[in-house]
Amino acid sequence: DVKVTQSSRYLVKRTGEKVFLECVQDMDHENMFWYRQDPGLGLRLIYFSYDVKMKEKGDIPEGYSVSREKKERFSLILESASTNQTSMYLCASSLVASGLYNEQFFGPGTRLTVL
Amino acid sequence: GENVEQHPSTLSVQEGDSAVIKCTYSDSASNYFPWYKQELGKRPQLIIDIRSNVGEKKDQRIAVTLNKTAKHFSLHITETQPEDSAVYFCAASIRVGFQKLVFGTGTRLLVSP
């Protein structure tokens, strides 16, 4: 059973703080993703990674960075949190299998509030 | 890049009725179309998917249809039950080495007993 966990369910930070959101998956998946979910906007991709130390920008990377030092762990970093980054953040992972499309497994989400 | 539009944003039905959610995509190279269900307070989970070489796929009470010419695909739920109440997201993907999904904005389905 695939398990994707996120470090916090709820987080409250102040404007200007550096924020780390961590995601861990236990199924040896190559791909990992960070999304933010906002009402009426769906799931928007921030960054993804297809291998250790590899990263690609998604659709809304501004204000965020990521780190993937180990295969099972993918971190999202808000260098200087702002109120417009208040949102639900979802991590996901998927397997890479040549020629196949693979399900993305999501974590439970972190609801971040920036005051 | 790919853009996915989803309608309606909210759908209310009576238990036992059918529900249809529609999505359109912009990039004709998209070739994989999954649907995710997110119950209140829970994580999104894949419920069904379809590939571009297939026109329709069924799994018990849910089905997905794809019209490549018109670039739209739909989720059909028959004999709806209260436990079908959730937010449903469609997505589209162009597989280029690795799979990146572009999601629609979601449909909140409410099934009343």
Interface residues (C-beta under 8 A of the other chain):
Chain A: V4 E30 N31 Y35 G40 L41 G42 L43 R44 L45 F48 Y50 G58 D59 L90 S94 V96 Y101 N102 E103 Q104 F106 G107 P108 G109
Chain B: G1 Q6 S9 Y32 P34 K42 R43 P44 Q45 L46 D49 R51 F89 S93 R95 G97 F98 Q99 K100 L101 V102 F103 G104 T105 G106
